[in-house]
Amino acid sequence: MLSWIVFDYGEVISRRTTALPELASLLDAEPARFEEAYWAERAEYDAGLPDADYWRAVAARLGRSVDDSLAQRLTSVDVDGWMSVEPGTLALLEDLHRRGVPLALLSNASTTFARAAERKPWARYFEHLLFSGDLRVIKPQPQIWRTLLDTLRAEPEECLFFDDREDNITGAREAGLNAELWHSPTHARTLLDQQLAA
């Protein structure tokens, strides 16, 4: 019997960021090289690395330097870039919330992003919002699933987790959770109708 539905944020609730070209321009970097550096340092950022340290690490890969003012600008553009949400997913969340289905969010994201996300209207659908930057551990590391279950006061089999990354789905399943790779809101709705009716 499911007690909790847990959602990832990036490319599940949100659309993929469109801010990378602007971020590359701010660092005067070729877009493809910038994107490689952006993702190469992201795990440390999602695990709690301060904003300025993240951007300096990205810039170092590009042979650039970043002062505090530029780091703040990069952070603002980056956070805004991930705030564009998928309407179909929001409709699904609203429907589940209206039906009284307990919802939680588990996202790999910086603490700065976490504080911005908590203020968004969609945050009210969730009883718990967990961000890796606050937890200092990222998906799919084992500790994050233990923290999630402790927070929810739930057994693994009571949770169904959606994520767009296969490695996170594998990690969740290894921790005993029910987990499904995210394809679309329509696909998720079909799965949930089956699971919640069982």
N, C-alpha and C positions, 0 to 999 in steps of 0.2 A: 504494500500500500504506500503510495507516494504521499509524503508530507510537505516536500519542498520542491519548487522548480527554480533552478539556479541558472542565470544567464551570464555569459561573457558580455563585454561591451563592444570592443572594437570590431567592426565589420559584422556585428550581429545586431546590436541596437543602433550603432552608428554606421554611416557609410564610410568607405575608405577616405582618408584625408586627401584633400586636393591642395594642401598647403606646401607640399615639398618643393615645387618650383620657386615659390616666394622665399622659402627658407634658404634654398640654394643661392638665390640672388643676393640675399642679405649677407651671405658669406663669400660672395663673388666666386662661386664654385660651379663647375660643370654639373648639371642636374644628375646624371648617372653616378658620378663619383660622390656627389653629396648623398644621394640615397643610400649608397653602399655604406658610407660612414655613419649615417643616421641610424641605420638598423644594427650596425656592428656594435654600437655602444648602448643600444636600447635596453638590454637586459639589466645592466648595472643601474641605469636610470630608473627602470621599473622596480628595482629592488631597493630604492631609497636614496640613490645618489642625488645630491643637490642639483638644482637646475643649472647653475653656472658651471659646475664641474662637468656636467654632461656635455654642455655646449663647447666647453674648452677641449674635451676629449674628441668630440666630433671635428672641431676645427683643426686640432693637431693632426688628424689623419689627412687633412686637406692642405696642410702647410699654412694655416691661417691662425689668427689670434682673435680672442673675444674678450672684451671688457665687460664690466657689470651691466652697463647700459644696453649693449648689444645682446647680452645673455637674456635680459628681461624682455627685450623685443622679440627675440627668437622664441622664448617660452610662450609669450602671448599669442603669436601667430600659430605656433604648434598646437596649443590647447584649443584655440578657435577652430583649427582645421579638423579636429576630431569631434566637434560638436554638432555636425550635420547628421541628423538621425534618419533612420529608415521609417517612413510612415506606416508600412505594413507591420513592422515589428512593434511600433508604438500602439497600433490598434490591437495587436495580440496581447500586449502587456495590460492595456486598459481593460480588455475583456476578461483576462484572468483575474485581475484585481477586483473587478466588479463581481465575479463569481466567488470571491473569497479564497482563491488559491494562494497560499503563502509563497512569496517570491523573494529571492535573494540575488544579489549581483556579486560576481567574483571577477575582477578585472586586473590584468597586468597594466598598471598605470602609475604615473608619478604622483607624489603627494600634492603637487600644485594642480594637476588635472583633477585629482580626487575632490579637492575643495571646490573647484568650479562645477564639477558634475553634481555634487550634492545640492547645489542651488537650482538645478534645472527642474522644470515641471514634472518630467518623467520619473524623477527620483522618488516621488511620493508613492509610486506603485510598489516599492520594495520595502520589506521589513528590515532588511540588512543590506548595507552597501559595504563591500570589502574590497580594498584596493591594495595591490602588492606593495606599493611604496610605503604605505602605513605599516604593513605587516613585515616588511624587510625580507620577504621571500616571494618568489614568483612561481607561477604555474610553469611547468608541471611538477615542481619539486614536492616530495612527499609531505613536508611540513604544512604546506598551504591547505591541503585537503583536511588534515587533522584540525587546523585552525578553523576552517569552514564548518566542520561538523561540530566542533566544540561551541562555536558561536550559535549555530542553529539548534544545538542540543538534540541532534538527530543521529540516527544510525545511517551508514552509507547507503543501504538499500532503500531508504526513505527519500532519497534525493535523485532528481533527474537534472543533469547538467548539459547545457548547450554551449558549444564553442566552435569557432570556425577553423581551429588548428587541430590537426590529427594528433600531434604529440600531447596536447592538453587532454584530448579525449582519452588517449591511451593511459595517461597518468591518472585521470579520474577513475577509469575502470580498474586500474591496478589497486586503487585505494578502496574499491568496492562500490563506488557510486554507479548508478545508471548514467550513461553518457551518450549523447548523440551529436554527430557532426552537423554543424549548421549548414543548411543549403538555402533556405528561404523561409519567410514567415508562413507561407502556405504549407510548406512541408512540415514545419514545426507544429502548426495548428493541427494537422492531420494526426501526427504522432501523439500529441497531447490529448486530443479527443479520444484516441484509443486507450491511452494510459489512464486518464482520469475516469473513464467509464468502467475500467476493469474492477 
